[in-house]
Each structure stands twice: as C-alpha cells, then as structure tokens.
Amino acid sequence: MPTTNYDNLIQQLDGFIRKYYKNQLIKGALLALALLLGMYVSVSVLAHYGQFTTTVRGLIFFASIAATVALLAHYVVKPLLHLNKIGTIINHTQAADIIGKHFTEVS
C-alpha cells in the first residue's frame, strides 16, 4: 500500500519529536556536567578553606548528593524517559507548532 502525504508527514513529525528529545538529552547532560563540576569545585574549596564541624561537613555532603540526584533526574533522566516515550511527551500538534515557530514560512 503506498504511503500518503499524511503518513509521510506523521513520520516526519515522529522523527522531529525523537530529535527534539535527543537534543534535550544532550543539552541536559552537558548542562548537568557543567553544574556538577562547578558544584564539586565549590564544595572542595569550601571544605579546604572552611573550618567546619563534622555536622556542617555532613550537611554539605548530603546536600551535594541531593543536588546531584536532582540535577541528573531533571536534565538527564527526564529527557531519556521522554525519548523512550515514557511519560507525557509532546504530541504532533505541539511538534508542528515548534516547527512553525522556527520556520515561519511553513507555519
């Protein structure tokens, strides 16, 4: 059975949605890496120059772990789940709106 223009359009929109979430995953991984590296340097400098008690050092440690988990969950795991079509993903109408905003002649 030959593919119609509608089927071709749907396939292209599905391809765009996959690329959209891959780009979000790459951008999120780079951003998370940069933020985690900055946090590591900040915590290391604080730990080296600060005369903190064991309690404060423990709080800084667990806050660092919580921040790491939160960053990875938001910037890496969430786009990865969307890429595998788990959870709420953008639909064809929203994808077409994104394309239309970028390419105004297509609208």
Secondary structure, DSSP 8 states (H G I E B T S, - for coil): ----HHHHHHHHHHHHHHHHHHHHHHHHHHHHHHHHHHHHHHHHHHHHH----HHHHHHHHHHHHHHHHHHHIIIIIHHHHHHTT-S----HHHHHHHHHHHSTTT-
